[in-house]
Amino acid sequence: DEEENKERSIGSILCSKGILWVGTFDKGVIKYDNNISTFAHYYRHRNLPGELTNNSIHAFSETAGGFWVGTDGGGLNFFDKASRQFTHNENWSSGKNILSLMQDSKHNLWIGTYDNGLDVLSENSKTRFHFTVGNKPGQVSNTSIFALKEDKHGDIWVGIDNGGVNVIHDRTIIRRYQYDRKD
């Protein structure tokens, strides 16, 4: 049954201090606390404040006070561990379909979107930098960002649909890698 399979489809997993946060396709976030063997379920139910903006979860990124949740169609959400509530701000991301999230060593949040490129949200969530698409040093190679990883030098490696891999240092693309069948 297709509806039953949606409950079993997992988009992202975050494990923190014995707690497993599971992002599902169309069923929100499931929290399993291995320390006391309990489950909790967070999802958009009635479009009320404190709920997720969308139940399809693609990505997580942990911070000191909670974690960021990237949804498919609802943009970026933040879960506050103390209040156990979600918040959302349209200005956090340029797109509503979040594919990847990563907090760097400077505590900035990198946000990879589907068809809206790459954003960097400052630690205090007050400013957002957006990478446009192109071949200039401040532009990423394409619009859909599937993977983000920081290396030991602080450079950000960006996996891009039909764009290869871009390496970013201080908001400048320093290397572009493209697949070539001849290699």
Salt bridges, closest charged atoms under 4 A:
GLU3 OE2 - LYS27 NZ 3.25
GLU4 OE2 - ARG8 NH2 2.11
ASP26 OD2 - LYS6 NZ 3.86
GLU62 OE2 - LYS81 NZ 2.96
ASP72 OD2 - HIS58 NE2 3.61
GLU90 OE2 - HIS88 NE2 3.25
GLU90 OE1 - LYS96 NZ 3.29
ASP119 OD1 - ARG128 NH1 3.57
ASP119 OD1 - HIS130 ND1 2.63
ASP155 OD1 - HIS169 ND1 2.55
ASP170 OD1 - LYS106 NZ 3.71
ASP170 OD2 - HIS169 NE2 3.22
